Structures are given as structure tokens and as C-alpha cells.
């Protein structure tokens, strides 16, 4: 078993992420993994992630607040509002944009595959 206490979970930064604090809960520098890593993002009002795509599949689970997610390819992008315990999958290569348009902080659990070196 590998336990990571939240207060000791390593923080990290990612390009294009604004008004966000991010912690790795498992995997990468937070500990060993064979397949995935898990992070927690706290997004301030007006914050989010700019539109981008990656080769990694992503899963988001909204824990608190509300979050606008815009995703898709080309002109076929869809916008949804996630509420607590809603989740979404972003496919490899799919563009996604995250925005906290509320006046409250939101918290999002992120699950992604561990990239092999």
C-alpha cells in the first residue's frame, strides 16, 4: 500500500492552467504506479484551462462546485456544465477547455494514464 496524505501531496503546474492549484494524489512524483496517475485541481472563480489537446486520455470527476467543459474536434465542440459527481472523458487528441464561471471554488479529480519514459 502507498498512502499520500493530502497536505503532503506534491503540487505541480501545467501550461495554460489559470487560477488553479494542482496536487498529485497518486503516481508520478507522488508515488509508484503501473498505469495511471491521479490529481486534484482546485479552480478559483474565473480560472480554468485553455483549449488544448493531448495524446493522453483524461477523466474528470467534479467533486465540488460547477465546471464548464468544452470539448470536441474542429467545429463539432460541445459545451456541458458539470455538477458535483458528474464526470467526463476526454479522448486522446480531443480538444478540451475548462472554465469555472461560478463565484465559488470548484474541485476536480483528474485521472490520466502514466506516460512511459
Secondary structure as UniProt FT lines:
FT   HELIX           6..8
FT   STRAND          11..12
FT   TURN            15..16
FT   STRAND          17..26
FT   HELIX           28..30
FT   STRAND          36..52
FT   STRAND          58..64
FT   STRAND          67..72
FT   TURN            74..75
FT   STRAND          78..82
FT   TURN            84..85
FT   STRAND          87..90
FT   TURN            92..93
FT   STRAND          95..99
FT   STRAND          106..113
//
